[in-house]
Amino acid sequence: MNIECRPQDAGLTPQQVDAIWFAACDLYSTGLHPALTLCLRRNGKVVLNRALGNLKPGVPMKPEVPVCLFSASKAISALLVHKLVEMNKLDLDDRISDYIPEFAPHGKDRVTVRQLLAHRAGIPTIMEKNADPALLFDWDAVIERLCAAKPFDPHFERQSYHAITGGFIVGELVRRVSGLGLREALARWIAEPLGCTTLDYGLKPGLTAPPNSLAGQRTPWLINKLIARVLGGTLERCVEVSNDPRFARAVIPAGNIYASADDACRVYQMLLNGGVYNGTRVFKQETIAEAVRPTGPAKFDGMLLVPVRFSAGFWLGERRLSLYGLNTPHAYGHMGFINIAAWADPQRGLSCALLTTGKSLAFAATLRFLQFTMAVSRECPPMPDFRPLVH
């Protein structure tokens, strides 16, 4: 386990580090998160690696305990595709149907790998009324439905967040092109080179993760309707499925990578380092530059109903306010199921993972989450010698 460095070794003051930690404590103090873990690196040094709450009643949460990343899994799964590009096994502008011919019906033969990673593949949902959430655990059935699906946008121009669906096609692409299973590809290309002990699709044997908790007041009907539209089920149903033992054993590329905060943070520190971690080259620098390159300006997202800017796999920051705080135009990462986020901000030389177990749309939870990321961006000032990787 990493030992926290002295703040000054990371170019910070004790007061700045305390302010970030107090913001995390404020988020925990809402009572909406039974457990919370945080890992923050600056200039490659571990500044914070701490936990709050309980793994289960009477058992304190520890920093090394894995938590499900949910949608923050998407960025890591996308890196597997970028590794294939690096290996010259495919190109981001290749058509998906070149590798998965069954995906071609209804005009989907025009969809490129880049469009898929940028949420423009026209398949944000399975488009099946009252779909059984257990479908998540039947890989072949999901692939069959998505390949046969009619795109909601036949021109593939509208951005609509693919919460779960896109990940299955990403995973199938990796399986067919590499000949590897997703767990093997993740271990070989990312987890093992980084020295990660928890990073995996599903929960590694012998490890225990905290359950996800539905917190706060009952979700209003209209909000639940919107959640069901994006995730395929109400907030209550999604939490229930996430605690199903099958969920922790499955491979759901867009939604069930488990990792400790430190392991998730290592991924982003490696990206921040230009593809190197502890002297080991994991990705080429040009691969990372392409992975974080915006696919266009912020666009109103048809599923999230807010403007979002994506790269081929990452949720990007903004000049004013974003998921990653204030003035974070160069930040990239991903959020997961409401109050989880993992990201890098090269302008500030930081990588961070905040993992929580409470699932709530309460105003207090959202406000304190944003206050936390704003504290990180405020207390870690931009580096004077910063040069962007992508221009």
N, C-alpha and C positions, 0 to 999 in steps of 0.2 A: 504494500500500500504506500502511496505517496505521502510524504510528510510535508506539512505546510511550511513554506519558506518564510523568512522574515519579510514583512511588507516592502522594506527598502530594497531587498534583493530583486523585487519585481517592479521597481520604480514607483512604488506607492507609499503612502504614509499609513501608519496604524489607524488613523482616523478614517481614511478612505476605505480601508478594508472593513472596519467596524460598521461603516455606513451601509455597505453592501450586505453584510451579514444581518444587520438590524432590519433591513428591508425584507430579507428572507424570513426572519422571525416574525415580522408583521404579517406576512402572508400566512404563516403557520398559525398565528394568533387568531385568525378568523374562525378557527375551529372546524374549517371545512376540509382540512387535509389531515387524515390520521397519520400520515408519514410524508416526509420531505427530505430529499437529498440534494446536495449542491456541490459541484466541483467547478472551480474557476482557475484558469491559468492566465498569467500575463507574462509576456516575454519568455514563455516556455516554462515558467516557474509555477508550481501549485500554490496559489494564494489561499484558497479555501477548499476544503474537502470534508464536509460535515453532514450530519443528519439530525433530524428532529422527529419526534413522535415515536410510534411503536410499529414493529414488524407485525406483531399480533398482541393481544392483551397481555400485559406483563412482560413483554420482550421488547426492549428498546431497539429502535431502528439504528442500523449502522451504515456508514458510508459505502461499504463494499457490497451491500445487498442490492441485487438487481431489481429493476422496476421496468414494467412494460413501457416502451417508448411510443406506442400507438403510431400516429401518423408521422412522428419524427423518424420512424423506420424508413419512410419513403426516400429520404436523401441518401441513406446508407445503401439501400437497394439500388438506387440509381447509380451509385459508384461502381457497382458490379458491371453495369452496362458500359460505363466509361472505361473500365479495365479492358473489356472486350474491344473497345475502339482502340485503346492503346496497344493492344495485341494484334491490331489490324485484322480482326475477325469480323468486324462490321463497321458501318459508318452511321453517324447520327442522322444523316439524310437518306439512308436506305429506307425502303418501305418495309413495314412489319411483315407484310405478306410474302416478302422474299424468303423469310425464315419460318413463318407460320402461315402457310397457304390457306388454311381454314379461316383465317381472319379476313379474307378478301371480300366476302359478300356485302351487298348493299353499299358499294362504293368505298368500303374501308380499305380496299387495295391501295388507295392513295395516301393513307396515313403513314407518316414517317416516324422513326424512333424518336426524333426530337419533339415532334408534336405530342407523342404519347407522354414523354417525360415532362412536358410543359402543360399538361391538362387540356389538350386540344384534340384528343382522339375521338371525341363524340360519344364516349361510353361512360359518362359519370356514374351511372347506376345500371343495374341489371334490367331495369324497366319491367319488373315482374311484381305484380300486386301480391301483398302478403307473403313475400318470399320468406322461407324458413331460414333463420339465422344459422342453422346447422349446415346450410349450404357452404358456409365458410370453410368447413372441414372436409369438403369433397372437391379436391383440386380439379379433377377431370370434368366434373359437372359444371364448375364455374367457367373453365376455359371453353367448354362447348357452348354455353349460353352466350358468352361474350363474343365468340367468333360468329355466332348466328345472329347477333343483335343488329337491329337497324340503328344507325347513329342518329342522335337527336338533332345534330347539325350536319346536313349532308355536304356542306362546304368545308367543314373542319376549320372554321375560322374563329368560332366563339370559344372563349376560355371558360371552362366549367370544371371546377375542382373534382378530380376523380379520387374520392376518399378511399375506396377499397379496390375498385375494379381495375384501375390502371396497373396496380401492383401485380396482379395475377398475370397480366400480359407481359409485364417487365420480367417477372420470374420465369415464365414459359420461354421467353426470348433467351434469357441467360441459360436455361437448361438445354435448349436445343442447340445453341451456338457453341457453348462450352463443353457440353457432354457431362457436366457436373451437376450434382444436386445443389440446391440453394445453400444448404448448411455447409457443404464442403467448399463451395466457392467463397462464401463469406469468411470461413475460417482460413482458407489458404491465402486469399488476396488481401484481407484486412485484419481480422482478429489476431491471427498468430503473429504477423509481422509487428503489430502494435503491442503485443504482450497482453492482450485482453483476456481475462479469465471468465467473463460473464457474457460477452457479446455473442448472441446467437438468435436464430429464429426459434421462438419458444424458449422455455426455461431449461437450462442445462440440467441433466440428471444430478441429483444430490443437492441442488440449490433450492432455496425457498424465497419466494417473492411475496410482498404484502398484497392482500386483496385490494381491489378497487372499491371505493366507497361512494355511494350516492349521498350527497350532503346538501344541506340547506332545505328550503321550502320546496314543495311539490312544483315541478316545472309546468308553467302555463301551457294550455292546449296549443296555442298558436306557435310558441317556441318549440314545443315537441314536434309539431308538424314540420317545421323547418329542419329540425335535427333529423327526423325520419327521412326527409327528402335527401339529405346529404349522406347520412350514415346507413340508411336502410332500416332503422328502428328507432323507437323513442329512447330518450336518455336512460330511462330505467331499464329498458330491454338491452341496450348496449352494455351497460354496466354488468347486468346479469350474465350476458354471453362472455364478457371478458373474464369473469370468475369461474366459468365452466372449465373443468380440468382439461377438456379437449383443446381449449384455446391455448393453453401453455404447452401443448404437445404439437400443435399444428405449425405449418409454414404459411404465414400470411404476409407477403412481402411489403405491403403498404401499412401493416398494422400490428405486427406482434414480435418485433425484435425486442429482446430483454437485454438490459445492460445496467451496470452500476453507473452512477454519474461520472465517475472517473473514466470508465471505459468509453462512454459516449463522448466525453470531453477529449479523450485521446484522438478520436477520429478527426475532430475539428482542429486539434493542435497540429496533427500531421498535415492537414490541408493548408493550414496557416504557414507551416514550415516549407511549403512548396513541394509536398509529397514525401518528406523525410521525417522519420521519428526515431530518436535515439540512435542516429547514425545509419539507419536502415532505409533505403529507398523503397517506398511503397507504391507511389504513383509518380509519373513524370510531371514536371511543372506545367507543361503545355496541356496535359490532360486536365489538370485542376482548373487552369484558365478557361478551358472550353466548358467545363462542368458548371462553372459559376457565371458564365457569360449570360447576360439577360437575353431572353428570346424576344424581347420587345419592351415597350413601356408598360407601366401599370395599366391593367385593363379591368373593367368591371367584371367580376366573376359571376357567372350565371347560377352557381350553386351557393357560394359563400355570401353573395349579395353585397360585396365590398370590392373596391379596386385592389388588385394584388399584382405584384410583379414577380414573375418566375424566371428561372434559368431552366436548363434541361435537368431538373431534379431538385432544385433548391428554391426555397421561399426567400426572396431578397428583401433587404432593408430599404429604407427610404430616407430622403434628406431631412424631412421634418420628424414625423413620428412613425415608428414601425413596431413590430413585435420585439425588436431588439433595442428599443429605447429611442432617444432623441439624436438626430443628426447621424444616422447610421446607413448612408447610401451604399457603402461597400460591404456591409454585413451579409452573410448568407447562412442558412440553416433550415430548420423546420420546427414547427410546433406539433404537439400531439395531444389529442383529446382534452382540449380546453386549457389546462394549466401546466403543460409540459413544453419545454423548449430546449433545443441544443443548437448552438451556433458559434460562428467565428466572426470576429470583427477585425479585419487586418489593419484598419486605420488606427485601432487602439491596441493592437498586438494582443488580443485576448481571445480565448476560447472558453466556452461555458456550457454547462448542462444543469438545468433545474428540473428535477423529476418529482412529481407529486402524485398522490394516490386518491385524492378527493375529486369527484366529478360533480361540478356544480356550476350553474349559470348565475349564481347569486352575484349581485353587483359588487359586493365586497371582495369576492374572489377575483373577479376580473380587474377591479381597480388596483388591488394589492399586487397582482401579477404584473400589471403595467408599471406600477411604482417600483417594483423590483428591477425590471429591465431598464427603466429610466435611471435608477440608482447606479447600475452597472455602467451605463454609458456616461453618466455624469462624473462618477468617481474615478473612471479610467480615462483620462484625457487622451485626445489624439496624439499619435507619435509625431514629433517634428520632422522626421526623415521619411515619413510614409510615402511609398510609391505604389499606386494600384497595380495589381497583377493584370486586370482587364481594363483597357482604356475605352 
